[in-house]
Amino acid sequence: MNAYNEMSEKMLKLVAQQEGFLGHESYRNQDGSGVTISYWKTMENISNWKQNMEHFEAQRIGKEKWYASYRVRIAKIERDYGFENK
């Protein structure tokens, strides 16, 4: 396992322990680009995660070693529904 995957697994275990964390979804393209969406109960929970020192250190390492760029978007989901033909 490479260092990026190890850090990713470590952060997934850590975030799962955070107050207000509801879950996440992650998608990657073959070129390695992708998106990760995390769901939280409150803005305060999001802020606390942003300030978590282990998470902050992982972000610092990511900027130095793995990412040329990234974007964070915080949005409120007003409605979520779908259809599955089984």
C-alpha positions in Angstrom: 0.0 0.0 0.0 1.4 3.4 -0.9 1.6 6.4 1.5 -1.4 8.2 0.0 -3.6 5.2 0.6 -2.3 4.7 4.1 -3.1 8.4 4.9 -6.5 8.1 3.4 -7.4 5.1 5.5 -6.1 6.8 8.6 -8.2 9.8 7.9 -11.3 7.7 7.2 -10.9 6.0 10.6 -10.3 9.3 12.3 -13.3 11.2 10.7 -15.6 8.3 11.6 -15.0 9.1 15.3 -15.8 12.8 14.9 -19.0 14.2 16.4 -21.6 14.9 13.8 -20.0 12.9 11.0 -22.7 11.2 9.0 -20.7 9.4 6.2 -18.9 10.0 3.0 -18.8 9.1 -0.7 -15.6 9.0 -2.8 -15.2 8.7 -6.6 -11.9 8.5 -8.6 -11.2 8.5 -12.3 -8.5 6.4 -13.9 -6.1 9.4 -13.9 -6.4 9.6 -10.1 -8.6 12.7 -10.1 -11.8 12.5 -8.1 -14.1 13.9 -5.5 -14.9 13.0 -1.9 -18.1 14.2 -0.3 -18.5 14.1 3.4 -21.8 14.6 5.3 -22.1 16.4 8.6 -24.9 17.4 11.0 -23.8 21.0 11.6 -21.4 23.7 10.4 -19.8 23.5 13.9 -19.0 19.8 13.3 -17.4 20.7 9.9 -15.4 23.5 11.5 -14.2 21.1 14.3 -13.0 18.6 11.7 -11.2 21.4 9.8 -9.4 22.3 13.0 -8.5 18.7 14.0 -4.7 18.6 14.2 -4.2 15.1 12.7 -6.5 16.2 9.8 -4.6 19.5 9.5 -1.3 17.6 9.3 -2.7 15.2 6.6 -3.7 18.3 4.6 -0.2 19.8 4.9 1.4 16.6 3.7 -1.1 16.3 0.9 -0.3 19.8 -0.4 3.4 19.0 -0.3 3.4 15.5 -1.8 0.2 14.5 -3.6 -2.0 17.4 -4.7 -1.3 20.1 -7.3 -4.6 21.7 -6.3 -7.9 21.0 -4.6 -11.2 22.7 -3.9 -13.5 22.6 -0.8 -17.2 23.3 -1.2 -19.6 23.5 1.7 -23.3 23.1 0.7 -26.6 22.4 2.3 -28.6 19.6 0.9 -32.3 20.6 0.9 -33.7 17.5 -0.6 -32.4 14.1 -1.7 -34.4 11.5 -3.6 -34.0 9.0 -6.4 -35.3 5.9 -8.2 -33.9 2.4 -8.6 -35.4 -0.1 -11.1 -34.7 -3.4 -9.5 
